Amino acid sequence: MEYYFITGTSRGIGKSLSELLLRQENTFVLGISRNQSIHHNNYFHLPLSLSDLKSISDFNFPELKEAESICLINNAAALTEINHLGKISTNSIQEDFDISLIAPTILCNLFLNQYQGYGCKRIIMNIGSGASQTPFESWATYCASKAGLEMLSKVIDVEQKLKHPANPVRVFSVMPGVVDTKMQEVLRSVSEENFSMVGKFIEYKNTNLLSSPDEVAEKLAHILRSPELFDDVNLHVKDINPKKH
């Protein structure tokens, strides 16, 4: 059996990836999200908000001694207020970092603690963003948390290769590109005063430059199925072509 632990499964990339993986035989998905929108015999929903760090810290990854593969996909992220720093509430800042960086770090720590000694394929996939490398106006918390998540992925990779060279947990930080998600919808609704690039994001939508969550999910699933094809920690979905392999 293949086991996938995925955050943010109620919509967008998380939902598309979960539904795609569930089409495979011998696959079980545990989704962590406030709301449930997937109903499948091999899907279990954990109704948690990633901002609830106490509950996230108390989560126990189960023993899965007979597993063929075990994967953690940190997909959920937050950008609560789209505005310049200095005009954002402290609560929004804390919530964004809790959801986008602190909770994923805790889950990575718990995952490694439970499954480090397993012999099966184990993967941590953190969904990154170009915002980790490019500063976007009014996205301070999002850019900073994604940069932190990318560096976290690199550190885990270094530690695994140093301490467990024969059987490392693989880790990837994957940039999905510009995807037609709820976040994009919100960005298009912001005033130009708060976000001067709003016109560009409206143009992305009007000129069909947004990838669909399903398209991105296909490429993420390819990485999860065949991690041996990818040497780098940092990947971009535009460079992934499942049909080539």
The 8 nearest C-alpha neighbors of each residue, nearest first, counted from 0:
[[1, 25, 66, 67, 26, 2, 68, 27],
 [0, 2, 26, 68, 67, 66, 69, 25],
 [3, 1, 69, 27, 28, 26, 68, 70],
 [2, 4, 28, 70, 71, 69, 5, 29],
 [3, 5, 71, 29, 28, 30, 72, 70],
 [6, 4, 72, 30, 71, 31, 73, 3],
 [7, 5, 31, 74, 75, 73, 8, 30],
 [6, 8, 75, 32, 13, 9, 74, 31],
 [7, 9, 13, 14, 10, 30, 6, 32],
 [8, 10, 36, 35, 14, 34, 7, 32],
 [11, 9, 14, 8, 13, 12, 7, 15],
 [12, 10, 180, 14, 13, 212, 15, 181],
 [11, 13, 212, 15, 14, 16, 216, 10],
 [14, 12, 8, 16, 7, 11, 15, 17],
 [13, 15, 8, 10, 17, 16, 12, 9],
 [16, 14, 12, 18, 213, 17, 13, 216],
 [15, 17, 216, 19, 13, 14, 18, 12],
 [18, 16, 14, 20, 19, 15, 13, 21],
 [19, 17, 21, 15, 16, 20, 14, 22],
 [18, 20, 16, 17, 21, 22, 15, 216],
 [21, 19, 17, 22, 18, 23, 16, 26],
 [20, 22, 18, 23, 19, 26, 17, 27],
 [23, 21, 20, 19, 24, 18, 26, 17],
 [24, 22, 21, 20, 26, 25, 19, 27],
 [23, 25, 26, 22, 21, 0, 20, 1],
 [24, 26, 0, 1, 23, 27, 21, 41],
 [27, 25, 1, 24, 0, 21, 23, 2],
 [26, 28, 41, 2, 42, 1, 3, 29],
 [29, 27, 3, 42, 2, 4, 30, 41],
 [30, 28, 43, 4, 44, 42, 3, 5],
 [29, 31, 44, 5, 8, 6, 45, 4],
 [32, 30, 6, 45, 47, 46, 7, 5],
 [33, 31, 7, 46, 47, 34, 8, 48],
 [32, 34, 46, 47, 48, 35, 31, 9],
 [35, 33, 32, 9, 46, 36, 8, 47],
 [34, 36, 9, 37, 44, 33, 32, 46],
 [35, 37, 9, 34, 38, 10, 8, 14],
 [38, 36, 35, 39, 9, 14, 42, 18],
 [39, 37, 36, 42, 40, 35, 43, 41],
 [38, 40, 42, 41, 37, 21, 43, 18],
 [39, 41, 42, 38, 43, 27, 21, 28],
 [42, 40, 27, 39, 28, 43, 26, 21],
 [43, 41, 28, 39, 40, 29, 27, 44],
 [44, 42, 29, 30, 28, 41, 45, 40],
 [43, 45, 30, 29, 46, 31, 42, 35],
 [44, 46, 31, 47, 30, 32, 43, 29],
 [47, 45, 33, 32, 44, 31, 34, 48],
 [48, 46, 33, 32, 45, 31, 49, 51],
 [47, 49, 33, 50, 51, 32, 46, 31],
 [48, 50, 98, 51, 102, 47, 52, 55],
 [49, 51, 98, 48, 97, 52, 94, 102],
 [52, 50, 49, 48, 53, 54, 55, 47],
 [51, 53, 55, 54, 50, 56, 102, 49],
 [54, 52, 56, 55, 51, 57, 50, 58],
 [55, 53, 57, 56, 52, 51, 58, 47],
 [54, 56, 52, 58, 57, 53, 51, 49],
 [57, 55, 53, 54, 58, 52, 105, 106],
 [56, 58, 54, 55, 53, 59, 52, 109],
 [59, 57, 55, 56, 54, 60, 109, 106],
 [60, 58, 61, 57, 109, 56, 113, 110],
 [59, 61, 58, 110, 113, 62, 109, 114],
 [62, 60, 59, 63, 113, 114, 58, 64],
 [61, 63, 64, 60, 113, 114, 65, 59],
 [64, 62, 66, 65, 61, 69, 114, 2],
 [63, 65, 66, 62, 117, 119, 67, 118],
 [66, 64, 63, 67, 0, 119, 62, 68],
 [67, 65, 0, 68, 63, 64, 1, 119],
 [68, 66, 119, 1, 0, 120, 65, 69],
 [67, 69, 120, 1, 66, 119, 121, 2],
 [70, 68, 2, 121, 3, 1, 120, 122],
 [71, 69, 122, 3, 121, 123, 4, 2],
 [70, 72, 4, 123, 3, 5, 124, 122],
 [73, 71, 124, 5, 74, 125, 123, 4],
 [74, 72, 125, 6, 103, 126, 75, 5],
 [73, 75, 126, 6, 72, 7, 13, 125],
 [74, 76, 7, 6, 73, 99, 98, 77],
 [77, 75, 99, 98, 74, 78, 95, 7],
 [78, 76, 95, 79, 99, 98, 141, 75],
 [79, 77, 80, 141, 95, 81, 140, 76],
 [78, 80, 91, 77, 95, 81, 94, 92],
 [81, 79, 78, 82, 87, 91, 88, 137],
 [82, 80, 137, 138, 79, 78, 193, 194],
 [81, 83, 137, 193, 80, 86, 87, 84],
 [84, 82, 137, 86, 85, 136, 193, 87],
 [85, 83, 86, 87, 82, 139, 137, 138],
 [84, 86, 87, 83, 88, 82, 89, 137],
 [85, 87, 84, 83, 82, 88, 80, 89],
 [88, 86, 85, 84, 80, 82, 89, 91],
 [89, 87, 91, 90, 92, 86, 80, 85],
 [88, 90, 92, 91, 93, 87, 94, 86],
 [89, 91, 93, 88, 92, 94, 87, 95],
 [92, 90, 94, 88, 89, 93, 79, 95],
 [93, 91, 89, 95, 90, 94, 96, 140],
 [92, 94, 90, 96, 91, 95, 97, 89],
 [95, 93, 97, 91, 92, 96, 50, 90],
 [96, 94, 77, 92, 98, 97, 93, 99],
 [95, 97, 99, 100, 93, 98, 94, 144],
 [96, 98, 101, 94, 50, 95, 102, 100],
 [99, 97, 49, 50, 95, 96, 102, 76],
 [98, 100, 76, 96, 97, 95, 144, 77],
 [101, 99, 96, 103, 144, 102, 97, 98],
 [100, 102, 97, 104, 103, 96, 105, 98],
 [101, 103, 105, 104, 98, 97, 100, 49],
 [104, 102, 106, 100, 105, 101, 73, 107],
 [105, 103, 107, 101, 102, 106, 100, 108],
 [104, 106, 102, 108, 103, 107, 109, 101],
 [105, 107, 103, 109, 108, 104, 110, 102],
 [108, 106, 110, 104, 105, 109, 103, 111],
 [107, 109, 105, 111, 106, 110, 112, 104],
 [108, 110, 112, 106, 111, 107, 105, 113],
 [111, 109, 107, 113, 112, 108, 106, 114],
 [112, 110, 115, 108, 114, 113, 109, 107],
 [111, 113, 109, 110, 114, 115, 108, 107],
 [114, 112, 110, 111, 115, 109, 60, 62],
 [113, 115, 117, 111, 116, 112, 110, 121],
 [116, 114, 111, 117, 112, 113, 168, 110],
 [115, 117, 114, 118, 113, 112, 166, 111],
 [118, 116, 114, 115, 119, 64, 121, 120],
 [117, 119, 116, 120, 166, 121, 115, 114],
 [120, 118, 67, 68, 117, 121, 66, 69],
 [119, 121, 68, 69, 67, 122, 118, 168],
 [122, 120, 69, 168, 70, 68, 119, 169],
 [123, 121, 70, 169, 170, 168, 124, 71],
 [122, 124, 170, 71, 70, 72, 169, 171],
 [125, 123, 72, 171, 170, 172, 71, 73],
 [124, 126, 172, 73, 72, 127, 171, 173],
 [127, 125, 173, 74, 172, 73, 174, 124],
 [126, 128, 174, 173, 172, 145, 125, 149],
 [129, 127, 174, 130, 131, 145, 175, 126],
 [128, 130, 131, 132, 133, 174, 127, 176],
 [129, 131, 142, 133, 128, 132, 134, 135],
 [132, 130, 146, 145, 142, 129, 128, 133],
 [131, 133, 130, 129, 134, 146, 142, 128],
 [132, 134, 130, 131, 129, 135, 142, 128],
 [135, 133, 130, 142, 136, 132, 131, 139],
 [136, 134, 138, 133, 137, 130, 142, 139],
 [135, 137, 138, 134, 194, 83, 139, 195],
 [138, 136, 82, 83, 81, 139, 194, 135],
 [137, 139, 141, 135, 136, 140, 142, 81],
 [140, 138, 142, 141, 137, 143, 84, 136],
 [139, 141, 143, 142, 138, 144, 95, 92],
 [140, 142, 138, 144, 143, 139, 78, 145],
 [143, 141, 130, 131, 145, 139, 140, 144],
 [142, 144, 146, 140, 141, 145, 139, 147],
 [143, 145, 147, 141, 146, 100, 142, 99],
 [146, 144, 131, 148, 147, 142, 143, 127],
 [147, 145, 131, 143, 149, 144, 148, 142],
 [146, 148, 144, 150, 145, 149, 151, 143],
 [149, 147, 151, 145, 150, 146, 100, 144],
 [148, 150, 146, 152, 151, 147, 172, 145],
 [151, 149, 153, 147, 152, 148, 154, 146],
 [152, 150, 148, 154, 149, 153, 147, 155],
 [153, 151, 149, 155, 150, 154, 170, 172],
 [154, 152, 150, 156, 151, 155, 157, 232],
 [153, 155, 157, 151, 156, 152, 158, 150],
 [156, 154, 158, 152, 157, 153, 159, 151],
 [155, 157, 153, 159, 154, 158, 170, 160],
 [158, 156, 154, 160, 155, 159, 161, 153],
 [159, 157, 161, 155, 156, 160, 162, 154],
 [160, 158, 163, 167, 156, 162, 161, 157],
 [159, 161, 164, 157, 163, 158, 162, 167],
 [162, 160, 158, 159, 163, 164, 157, 156],
 [161, 163, 159, 160, 158, 164, 167, 157],
 [162, 164, 167, 159, 160, 166, 165, 161],
 [165, 163, 160, 166, 167, 161, 162, 159],
 [166, 164, 163, 167, 160, 162, 159, 161],
 [165, 167, 163, 164, 168, 118, 159, 160],
 [168, 166, 163, 159, 164, 169, 160, 165],
 [167, 169, 121, 122, 159, 170, 166, 115],
 [170, 168, 122, 167, 123, 121, 171, 156],
 [169, 171, 123, 122, 124, 156, 152, 232],
 [172, 170, 232, 124, 233, 173, 125, 123],
 [171, 173, 125, 233, 127, 126, 232, 149],
 [172, 174, 234, 126, 127, 235, 233, 171],
 [173, 175, 235, 128, 127, 176, 126, 234],
 [176, 174, 236, 173, 235, 215, 128, 177],
 [177, 175, 174, 178, 236, 128, 129, 235],
 [176, 178, 209, 210, 175, 179, 208, 183],
 [179, 177, 210, 209, 180, 211, 176, 212],
 [178, 180, 209, 211, 210, 183, 212, 177],
 [181, 179, 182, 183, 11, 178, 184, 212],
 [180, 182, 184, 183, 185, 179, 11, 10],
 [183, 181, 185, 180, 184, 186, 78, 179],
 [184, 182, 186, 180, 185, 181, 179, 187],
 [183, 185, 181, 187, 182, 186, 180, 188],
 [184, 186, 182, 188, 183, 187, 181, 189],
 [187, 185, 183, 188, 184, 189, 182, 197],
 [186, 188, 184, 185, 201, 197, 189, 200],
 [187, 189, 185, 186, 190, 184, 197, 201],
 [190, 188, 186, 187, 191, 194, 197, 185],
 [191, 189, 192, 193, 194, 188, 197, 195],
 [190, 192, 195, 194, 193, 197, 189, 196],
 [193, 191, 190, 194, 195, 189, 82, 197],
 [192, 194, 82, 191, 190, 195, 189, 81],
 [195, 193, 191, 196, 192, 197, 137, 190],
 [194, 196, 191, 197, 192, 193, 198, 136],
 [197, 195, 199, 198, 194, 200, 191, 136],
 [196, 198, 200, 199, 195, 187, 194, 191],
 [199, 197, 201, 200, 196, 202, 195, 187],
 [200, 198, 202, 196, 201, 197, 203, 195],
 [199, 201, 203, 197, 202, 198, 187, 204],
 [200, 202, 198, 204, 199, 203, 187, 205],
 [201, 203, 205, 199, 200, 204, 206, 198],
 [204, 202, 208, 200, 201, 206, 205, 207],
 [203, 205, 207, 201, 202, 206, 209, 208],
 [204, 206, 202, 207, 203, 201, 208, 200],
 [205, 207, 203, 204, 208, 202, 209, 201],
 [208, 206, 204, 209, 205, 203, 210, 202],
 [207, 209, 203, 206, 204, 210, 177, 205],
 [210, 208, 178, 179, 177, 207, 203, 204],
 [211, 209, 178, 179, 177, 214, 208, 212],
 [210, 212, 214, 213, 179, 178, 209, 215],
 [213, 211, 12, 215, 214, 11, 15, 216],
 [212, 214, 216, 211, 15, 215, 217, 12],
 [215, 213, 211, 217, 216, 212, 210, 218],
 [214, 216, 212, 218, 213, 217, 219, 175],
 [215, 217, 16, 213, 219, 218, 214, 15],
 [218, 216, 220, 214, 215, 219, 213, 221],
 [217, 219, 221, 215, 220, 216, 239, 236],
 [218, 220, 216, 222, 221, 217, 215, 223],
 [219, 221, 223, 217, 218, 222, 216, 224],
 [220, 222, 218, 224, 219, 223, 241, 225],
 [223, 221, 226, 225, 219, 220, 224, 218],
 [222, 224, 220, 221, 225, 226, 219, 122],
 [223, 225, 221, 222, 220, 226, 219, 227],
 [224, 226, 222, 227, 223, 228, 221, 229],
 [227, 225, 222, 228, 229, 223, 224, 169],
 [226, 228, 225, 229, 230, 222, 224, 169],
 [229, 227, 226, 225, 230, 222, 244, 221],
 [230, 228, 227, 226, 231, 222, 225, 232],
 [229, 231, 228, 232, 227, 226, 233, 234],
 [232, 230, 233, 229, 234, 171, 172, 170],
 [231, 233, 171, 172, 170, 234, 153, 230],
 [234, 232, 172, 231, 173, 171, 235, 149],
 [233, 235, 173, 172, 174, 232, 236, 231],
 [236, 234, 174, 237, 173, 238, 175, 233],
 [235, 237, 239, 238, 175, 174, 218, 234],
 [238, 236, 235, 239, 176, 175, 240, 174],
 [237, 239, 236, 235, 240, 234, 218, 241],
 [240, 238, 236, 237, 218, 241, 235, 221],
 [239, 241, 242, 243, 238, 218, 244, 237],
 [240, 242, 243, 244, 221, 239, 218, 217],
 [243, 241, 240, 244, 239, 221, 218, 217],
 [244, 242, 241, 240, 239, 221, 238, 228],
 [243, 242, 241, 240, 228, 225, 221, 239]]
